[in-house]
Amino acid sequence: MSSTTRADRDLEDAAAVIAVITALAAHAAVPQQESPRSVWGTPAHRLGALAPGRHTWWSSGAAR
């Protein structure tokens, strides 16, 4: 194989790689639908009341 043919083949390979990368980069990304957020993972639901208030007995269901 002569050096001229090898150089031409390298240029063709490089052009093919550039064409594929350009086609992949030009592909428009489809926006994904976000699922509704769940409140189960929020820290506010895990912490509870920071300090008992004056109506704590009522909210706990305990008799007064």
Backbone as ProteinMPNN parsed JSONL, in Angstrom:
{"seq_chain_A": "MSSTTRADRDLEDAAAVIAVITALAAHAAVPQQESPRSVWGTPAHRLGALAPGRHTWWSSGAAR", "coords_chain_A": {"N_chain_A": [[0.847, -1.173, 0.0], [0.655, 2.13, -0.883], [1.961, 5.265, 0.372], [0.406, 7.415, -0.328], [-2.157, 6.388, -0.785], [-2.713, 5.407, 1.751], [-2.748, 7.783, 3.23], [-4.92, 9.04, 2.029], [-6.905, 7.274, 2.807], [-6.839, 7.57, 5.581], [-7.707, 10.202, 5.778], [-10.305, 9.905, 4.794], [-11.38, 8.213, 6.746], [-11.198, 9.897, 8.975], [-12.936, 11.911, 8.142], [-15.321, 10.485, 8.09], [-15.645, 9.856, 10.801], [-15.897, 12.429, 11.88], [-18.265, 13.198, 10.607], [-20.113, 11.433, 11.761], [-19.958, 12.148, 14.491], [-20.79, 14.818, 14.321], [-23.411, 14.446, 13.412], [-24.532, 13.111, 15.605], [-24.267, 15.081, 17.566], [-25.911, 17.048, 16.558], [-28.409, 16.055, 16.842], [-31.549, 16.628, 18.144], [-32.319, 16.845, 21.513], [-34.787, 15.064, 23.257], [-37.098, 16.445, 25.4], [-37.629, 15.251, 28.669], [-40.45, 14.124, 30.499], [-41.069, 15.283, 33.695], [-41.621, 13.538, 36.676], [-44.274, 13.916, 39.088], [-43.38, 15.566, 42.099], [-42.684, 13.944, 45.137], [-43.644, 14.223, 48.543], [-42.61, 12.643, 50.454], [-39.897, 12.359, 50.789], [-38.946, 14.712, 51.878], [-37.179, 16.576, 54.345], [-38.709, 17.911, 56.273], [-40.921, 16.383, 56.907], [-39.823, 14.295, 58.234], [-38.697, 15.291, 60.537], [-40.617, 16.296, 62.349], [-42.326, 17.992, 65.085], [-40.468, 20.689, 66.407], [-40.426, 21.649, 69.017], [-42.571, 21.036, 71.801], [-45.777, 22.508, 71.685], [-48.395, 24.637, 73.122], [-50.748, 23.331, 72.579], [-50.146, 20.678, 72.388], [-51.007, 18.392, 73.738], [-53.557, 18.085, 72.737], [-53.208, 17.689, 70.004], [-51.86, 15.305, 70.036], [-53.714, 13.483, 70.763], [-54.043, 12.594, 73.29], [-55.709, 12.376, 76.445], [-56.815, 15.187, 78.362]], "CA_chain_A": [[0.0, 0.0, 0.0], [1.496, 3.32, -0.963], [1.683, 6.266, 1.404], [-0.665, 8.289, -0.811], [-3.418, 5.699, -0.545], [-2.911, 5.348, 3.202], [-3.114, 9.134, 3.669], [-6.297, 9.277, 1.589], [-7.797, 6.454, 3.636], [-6.898, 8.212, 6.892], [-8.565, 11.384, 5.651], [-11.692, 9.435, 4.667], [-11.794, 7.735, 8.068], [-11.394, 11.07, 9.825], [-14.157, 12.58, 7.69], [-16.463, 9.672, 8.521], [-15.794, 10.035, 12.248], [-16.419, 13.78, 12.096], [-19.664, 13.211, 10.17], [-20.923, 10.727, 12.766], [-20.004, 12.973, 15.703], [-21.625, 15.98, 14.022], [-24.807, 13.999, 13.359], [-24.97, 12.835, 16.975], [-24.355, 16.341, 18.3], [-26.998, 17.855, 16.015], [-29.683, 15.423, 17.188], [-32.248, 17.382, 19.188], [-32.665, 16.036, 22.683], [-36.212, 15.068, 23.576], [-37.272, 16.755, 26.824], [-38.317, 14.203, 29.403], [-41.476, 14.562, 31.431], [-40.694, 15.067, 35.083], [-42.703, 12.978, 37.473], [-44.624, 14.817, 40.185], [-42.518, 15.39, 43.263], [-43.286, 13.346, 46.317], [-43.241, 14.897, 49.773], [-42.122, 11.655, 51.412], [-38.462, 12.489, 50.998], [-38.549, 16.005, 52.42], [-36.781, 16.488, 55.75], [-39.719, 18.468, 57.169], [-41.831, 15.322, 57.346], [-39.097, 13.369, 59.093], [-38.285, 15.927, 61.781], [-41.727, 16.48, 63.284], [-42.328, 19.266, 65.808], [-39.19, 20.976, 67.035], [-40.664, 21.773, 70.455], [-44.001, 20.92, 72.069], [-46.502, 23.76, 71.871], [-49.394, 24.592, 74.194], [-51.826, 22.423, 72.18], [-49.541, 19.391, 72.088], [-51.832, 17.318, 74.277], [-54.721, 17.909, 71.876], [-52.795, 17.139, 68.717], [-51.399, 13.936, 70.196], [-54.867, 12.63, 71.014], [-54.076, 12.202, 74.695], [-56.72, 13.069, 77.254], [-56.281, 16.305, 79.118]], "C_chain_A": [[0.895, 1.238, 0.0], [1.074, 4.333, 0.1], [0.566, 7.219, 0.977], [-2.024, 7.661, -0.539], [-3.728, 5.653, 0.952], [-3.341, 6.72, 3.735], [-4.545, 9.457, 3.264], [-7.287, 8.508, 2.456], [-7.938, 7.056, 5.037], [-7.796, 9.446, 6.857], [-10.036, 10.985, 5.53], [-12.222, 8.931, 6.005], [-12.068, 8.905, 9.012], [-12.669, 11.809, 9.439], [-15.394, 11.809, 8.123], [-16.715, 9.838, 10.015], [-16.377, 11.409, 12.557], [-17.885, 13.861, 11.692], [-20.568, 12.541, 11.199], [-21.054, 11.568, 14.03], [-20.88, 14.201, 15.489], [-23.095, 15.603, 13.992], [-25.341, 13.709, 14.755], [-25.147, 14.119, 17.778], [-25.53, 17.186, 17.826], [-28.368, 17.29, 16.362], [-30.317, 16.188, 18.339], [-32.641, 16.445, 20.32], [-34.154, 16.181, 22.976], [-36.363, 15.385, 25.062], [-38.091, 15.669, 27.515], [-39.338, 14.818, 30.351], [-41.001, 14.275, 32.849], [-41.89, 14.515, 35.837], [-43.03, 13.951, 38.605], [-43.766, 14.518, 41.414], [-43.3, 14.823, 44.43], [-42.782, 14.083, 47.555], [-42.673, 13.921, 50.793], [-40.645, 11.821, 51.703], [-38.03, 13.805, 51.612], [-38.205, 15.889, 53.902], [-37.848, 17.011, 56.711], [-40.666, 17.395, 57.682], [-41.135, 14.319, 58.259], [-38.8, 13.969, 60.459], [-39.408, 16.029, 62.802], [-41.647, 17.846, 63.946], [-40.977, 19.469, 66.484], [-39.325, 21.071, 68.554], [-42.165, 21.649, 70.69], [-44.628, 22.293, 72.308], [-47.56, 23.615, 72.946], [-50.551, 23.672, 73.85], [-51.291, 21.03, 71.857], [-50.405, 18.243, 72.581], [-53.002, 17.037, 73.359], [-54.316, 17.254, 70.562], [-52.306, 15.707, 68.849], [-52.555, 12.979, 70.43], [-54.964, 12.172, 72.452], [-55.15, 12.996, 75.437], [-56.055, 14.154, 78.08], [-56.282, 16.04, 80.581]], "O_chain_A": [[1.801, 1.349, 0.825], [-0.025, 4.26, 0.65], [-0.141, 7.767, 1.823], [-2.947, 8.35, -0.104], [-4.874, 5.84, 1.362], [-4.21, 6.799, 4.603], [-5.297, 10.062, 4.029], [-8.358, 9.009, 2.796], [-9.027, 7.052, 5.611], [-8.553, 9.7, 7.795], [-10.91, 11.644, 6.093], [-13.372, 9.188, 6.359], [-13.05, 8.899, 9.755], [-13.402, 12.282, 10.308], [-16.405, 12.411, 8.484], [-17.863, 9.948, 10.447], [-17.258, 11.533, 13.408], [-18.671, 14.527, 12.365], [-21.665, 13.026, 11.475], [-22.148, 11.687, 14.581], [-21.635, 14.585, 16.383], [-23.938, 16.349, 14.489], [-26.491, 14.032, 15.054], [-26.075, 14.23, 18.579], [-26.09, 17.957, 18.605], [-29.38, 17.971, 16.195], [-29.697, 16.376, 19.385], [-33.225, 15.385, 20.095], [-34.703, 17.282, 22.946], [-35.814, 14.671, 25.901], [-39.119, 15.229, 27.0], [-39.118, 15.885, 30.924], [-40.584, 13.16, 33.162], [-43.021, 14.966, 35.658], [-42.17, 14.72, 39.034], [-43.472, 13.363, 41.719], [-44.449, 15.196, 44.666], [-41.63, 14.514, 47.604], [-42.292, 14.331, 51.889], [-40.191, 11.448, 52.785], [-36.838, 13.999, 51.848], [-38.882, 15.169, 54.635], [-37.883, 16.587, 57.865], [-41.164, 17.505, 58.802], [-41.799, 13.575, 58.981], [-38.665, 13.236, 61.439], [-39.171, 15.866, 63.999], [-40.985, 18.752, 63.439], [-40.413, 18.54, 67.061], [-38.444, 20.625, 69.29], [-42.955, 22.109, 69.866], [-44.084, 23.125, 73.033], [-47.624, 22.584, 73.616], [-51.281, 23.261, 74.752], [-51.932, 20.281, 71.12], [-50.52, 17.222, 71.903], [-53.408, 15.885, 73.206], [-55.008, 16.364, 70.067], [-52.33, 14.96, 67.871], [-52.38, 11.767, 70.305], [-55.882, 11.43, 72.801], [-55.451, 14.138, 75.09], [-54.885, 14.05, 78.448], [-55.86, 16.892, 81.363]]}, "name": "protein", "num_of_chains": 1, "seq": "MSSTTRADRDLEDAAAVIAVITALAAHAAVPQQESPRSVWGTPAHRLGALAPGRHTWWSSGAAR"}
